[in-house]
Amino acid sequence: MTAVMQRDLNATDKDAPRLFLETLQDIESRCRVQGLTHTATLASHNAGRYVDRDVYPSEAEVIMSNLSVSLARELEQEYFVHISGERQRYLDSDALFGSDVKTTFPEAAMDIRDAGNCFALGLSTSAVFHLMRVAEYGLRALARKARVRIKKTPLEWAEWRVIIDAIKKKADAMALKPRGPRRESLLEFYRGSIAEFEASKMCIGIKSCIREPAMMMVRPRAS
Amino acid sequence: MHTRARYDDGQAESIMNHVREFMNRLARGIR
């Protein structure tokens, strides 16, 4: 609020009423966004009073003082979480994994964002939960790319181990085909991707690869 | 009693790096 109140210190007396009104409107909108409704309403009420007439300096002083007290009281009711500078880049990031991932996997965007938010807040286990959901989107996309079919089970319901084995089997069958740039490129893609997925799985300590129901993302998220 | 794993910051960051690499590899290969 100090920044808002002190702006345009070089303004002339003639500008003062307009700046006062703009400052009140600015305070109102900023407080409204932050949920500081009492101060927002107070600013709005006072702004309404001075739309048609100029404010006297003594009135402006009292109004600003009242707003200051109101803001201080409201802030006392709030709790703030500190996020260190180095973790800021993880917070509310729309493209934490880069623009390629963002455009190729829009369905994973919310979990990627949540993983970053959890990590920024120091909720590491929660971050891993969301990361596993992200990896699962990737694994099933890889299976679709490899045109994997699981007997009697839709791909969305198959366990990770079954899907990984099926993709590996596809890659092994591909390795028996005549050499060529396309075959080499596809083999590198499938085997490299599975190796990266398994590396993340090793970090997590998942041995059985049995699908955790809590991590399933077949159904759309409620929020 | 069954207990679920918990992860520290270092483990979570390592997992995030692997998943990021996995997803980027897929994004490049699937497009």
Interface residues (C-beta under 8 A of the other chain):
Chain A: L96 F97 G98 D100 V101 T103 T104 F105 A108 A115 F119 G122 S124 T125 A127 V128 L131 V134 A135 G138 A141 L142 K145 F189 G192 S193 E196 F197 A199 S200 C203 I204 G205
Chain B: A5 R6 Y7 D8 D9 Q11 A12 E13 S14 I15 M16 H18 V19 R20 E21 F22 M23 N24 R25 L26 A27 R28 G29 I30 R31
